[in-house]
Amino acid sequence: MSANFLNRIKILVFACLFFSCSSDLDFDQVNDLKLEPVFVANLAYFNVPANQFYDNGAEQQIAFDVQDFDAFKKKFFRDNLVKAEMDFEIENTISRAFTLNLLLLNDNDEILQTLTFEVPAYSGSSNVIKYPTEVFENQRLALLKQTTKVGFFVRMASGPPINANSSGNLKLRSSATVYMEIE
């Protein structure tokens, strides 16, 4: 009787497999797919020694540099970017205060936006300043997407003289967090 009982259980289990639940597959769901990746990347960095503000026997009160910025040349990135956040940190170990203007420029060298950072003079203690996050959304993001160059305009305030032997550095570190929406 036990062999007969085992055969009936096998038949019952096998029969249950044919009565399993199923539903129609909806492949149109792929049209509703929405990806929202977030990326963090380094944005800009410089480290300028104090003696670079001294040239040909004279202090240089102003320094200026322009770099190409090709992040928005790719249509995919431009079309899917919905928000960007930029974080800036400046460390000053020079006994002079500075004003740093970060210029976002288009192809015609027109200034789209200016970010201004006031940097206090070094006084012997830690002088690392973390500035509030710059958020780019809506109209401000539209201007950012036109950026093809980034300019750095550094103006040194008055203070103790700087010469070829002056010590200290002015350092900028920055990063960008970008939010994409891909449908």
Buried (B, 14 or more C-beta within 10 A) or exposed (E): EEEEEEEEEEEEEEEEEEEEEEEEEEEEEEEEEEEEEEEEEEBBEBEBBBBBBBEEEEBEEEBEEEEEBEBBEEEEBEEBBBBBBBBBBBBBBBBBBBBBBBBBBEEEEEEBBEBEBEBEBBEEEEBEBEBEEBEBEEEBBEBBBBBBBBBBBBEBEEEEEBEEEBEBBBBBBBBBBBBBEEE
